[in-house]
Every structure is written in structure tokens, then in C-alpha cells.
């Protein structure tokens, strides 16, 4: 069963013209992360590898390709959590770096803190030698077009929002049964300056505990926070629910209690996994037993052997 | 049983010379908040009233009297949560405002977001007419002395930290059975610039749900986050534990699993309440049935009738 890695490229309504790139992006990310695990890497190495790949792709709302805030700027949030120690690291509203998930990991590893925000996060990045990149290098034509479209007075923010590529994330279990999660996002289209969503908030954007499992979430941040979705799903697993049933219970509760849609990837320490969503779509992929699993619409589950592809 | 309000003035080791002011501060805060409830105010009105009072007192680590970060500056975090809607508002690393808890409430009420950070929070404050105050007005002689003491090369940060006055917070249930929580803090002594602790993180610094209860936490932020302490305690209550037993279970788990000490105030929608801590001290007070309850050391529980005092 072990190792296993599951990634998501965001829940929501993925425009047709971007669906293929989104699917190939999650498949490529999960493949790289699986290689890390096969070579004996930690689950933290694997989830960070997967998320860095998606941050670097312009087709996801994280790193390069992030949605813009109301001022037309990129501010990003990210978190990592280590299920062995319950240690976590996060950054919120950080600018001018290519890979917020790597900076979140550095917060966990190099400081006594669990979250650094805004200018404080940038100063820390400089102090540990993380290169600064220009705002322009993070902004795609597509994200600028959508920002402008949403600024016009008669824009339908809900429609624009539903067209978004959500947050990206990953969960993994390595050969030793250690779990980890990572989540990274540009946040919400046309958000206020300084808005922090669920992603860097432990228990909402992600949670990892070797005693139960790991979850990474995606969807409307403010709604996910209301139910602390990641922690909620793991509480269900602590009470004996499977990764899949617990994920469905958490998402169903979020829908019925506060009317929110979203998606999650979940693993337990034995390697059972789930990629579940209540939104119309979520690009996801998983790798286990030399098999690639992936899907985009509800009920879709494609399988391909890794060895077939070579 | 209803209404009820419970406040804490922080868990930790409270220096002798400040113990009396800390106790009188929580008693005065709880009295004002109880009056709000008796006059038919909401539980949100009550918890914000209590926390504002403690932010305005120089004897607590919140608002005026906040500990200083490594640069000698005040950066504050706060959260409020409404148990009826599960809506919340928070600010993190905010500067130059007197009452972060009020700004957190404005984030909940006036924006579509749940958290604003740093300069974005300041801009929002200006846009809604919250007056800017000077750094100096938030800094006490005492907090500057402790900051300097902790900067010297042979300082014992643990000892300095234990001398801290912790985070302040409150939980309340009004006559209709609606619960709310509020928590506010200057954070950790000599923290890095931009450090965000548990306080503004939903489920860690506080959580409120009319179906189970409300919790506000205090202690070492990074440790509280590891176990999402507020949400954990409410999960125990959802499974049938009393406010007191659930609080003890949550604190005991935090101690055994990750070696952390802290304290909480907890209510359920019926008006049962608890003020529990694993640290050496926590100043706390509660008001219910025209009776003031308060204490500082483990096992201490003083009672006084409100009518007696007039």
C-alpha cells in the first residue's frame, strides 16, 4: 500500500480550455512526488515537490498563475504540516516569491514559529536566501484578464469566482507510515489586500497527524474555515471512518451547515486514500503501487500503470 | 443558568506584583460583559466588551500592554466567532490600533472575508474610520523593560516567557442560547516580525458553535496550533463530554502529545462553563446568576454576589 501521494489542483468550475492542462499538471506533479517517495524520501519532501510543480505551472491558482487581489497584485498563502511532530509552517499574504510552500517549510524548520505574514515573511525569506521575484513573473495574461473582467461594475463575482482554478495541495504517506500535507494558493479572485483564507490556517487548509492521517483542502476559504474542514475530516477518521467516508462526511456537513462547496485529498497512515469533492470539478491525481489514478468530474477515476508509459 | 460570560487574562506564570491587577482586571471585564448580557445584548457584544476592557488595561498582553516583537514593536492578533452563523473575523500582525478585537469584529461584519493581515488590516481599519494610534501609546514601561531584558545575549527566553501575561479572551452565552468567543493578544515576547500565533487562527485561538459551545484559549501559540485546541475541546463536547471534562481532556492531550501548557475558558449553550488550565496560573472570572466567580491558581475558586458589592 505504501508509499502513496495524492494531489489536487483545486475545486471549482474549471474552464474547458484549461481542463486538459489542469489534469496533465496534477498527473505530472503526482508522478514527481511519487518518485521522491520511491527513492526513500520523506512524505514532507513528496508533498512539497508536488506543490512546487503546481506553483510553477501557470495553470493553477498558486505561485505563478495566482489570481490577483483587488489592486491587481499577487499575495499568496501556503502551509505544510508534518504528521510525526504535528509541527507546521505557514506563510500568509506573502509577495514576490516563486514558491510559498518552500517558504512555509522553512518557517517550520528554521524558526520557532508556525506562521509568518506579509512583510515579516518577506524579510524572513531574504534572511534565508530565498530569491525575490517580480510581481510580473507571477502574473499570467489569463489572471490579469480575469481580474479586469471582475472589476467592471456589472461583473458577476460568483460567476467569475466559479471560473477559478482553486488552491493546490498534496498529502502523502512514505514507506515508514509518516504522513504530511501541503497546500498553496493565490487566494480568492479580487480579494481585499491582506485577505488571509483557509490555506495557511492549520486545521482548515490542511492537517496531518500520524495517528489518523492527512488532509489538504480546496474551495471557498471563508466557508472551509467555518467548519475547520481538514481537522473535521480527521476527527471522523479518529472515530473509525475510512478516508473516503470521512472526506464525504466533512464535505456534506460543510454543504448542509454553511452551504459551501469544496474538495479534499485525504490519506490514512496505512495508505488508504481519497480524492473527494462537492464542487462540479476538482482536478486530482494519486500514485500508489506503480499506478497513476486521476480524474476531473464527479465519478471519474482513470487508472494507468506507470510502467505502461515508458 | 443564562446568561453567562467567562473571561481569561492569560495562562502562564504571573509575577506576584501583577497578580492583583490581573485578577481585578478580569473581574471588572466580566462584570461589564455580564451587564451587556443582562440588558439583552448579544453574546458577541459581551465578549467584545470584555476583551476591549482587557486590551485597554496595561496589565494584560493585548492592546496597550502587549509584549514587543524582536524589533521592539507591537504587532497584535485577534479573533471573534459567532456560534449562530459560524462566521468569524480576525486580524493578524496588525499595528497602531487600540482594540484589535473590534477590528476583528468589523472584518466579520463589513467584509466577505474572515481574516485580514498586517498592512491590509490597517488599510481596512482606516477605510472604516478606526482611529490610528501611535506605537508608543501601546507600549508600557514594563513591556519595554522585558523586551530589553530578553535581548541580552545570556537571557533565558523560557524564564522571560513564563513571566508573561498571556493572551486575553472571553466566551459567553446570551439569554437566547447564542454563544460567541473573542481572543486578543500581543503574541509572544521577542517574536519575529510578522509572527502569527494561534489567536487569529480559527479552531486554535477560539471557536464557537451554537450546537456545542464556545472556547477561547491561551498559552504557547505554536503548541496550541499543533492540536487545534479550541476545536478539539468542542469535539469532545459534541461527543457528550461536559465543558469542564472536555477542557481538561483537551489540555491533557496537549500536554501529553506535544508537551504544551495552556488554559481555556469554555461554555456550552445551556450555560455550563469552565475555566481550566495546565499552566501554573491563569487569571479568570465568570459571571452567572448574579454571582462573580474568579481565581488565579489551580483549585482556586472564589465566589461573590454582585448585589453584595453595592
Interface residues (C-beta under 8 A of the other chain):
Chain A: X75 X86 X87 X88 X90 X92 X93 X111 X112 X113 X114 X115 X116 X117 X118 X119 X120 X121 X123 X124 X191 X192 X193 X194 X195 X196 X197 X201 X202 X203 X204 X207 X221 X222 X225 X226 X227 X228 X231 X235 X257 X258
Chain B: X86 X87 X88 X90 X92 X93 X111 X112 X113 X114 X115 X116 X117 X118 X119 X120 X121 X123 X124 X191 X192 X193 X194 X195 X196 X197 X201 X202 X203 X204 X207 X221 X222 X225 X226 X227 X228 X231 X235 X257 X258
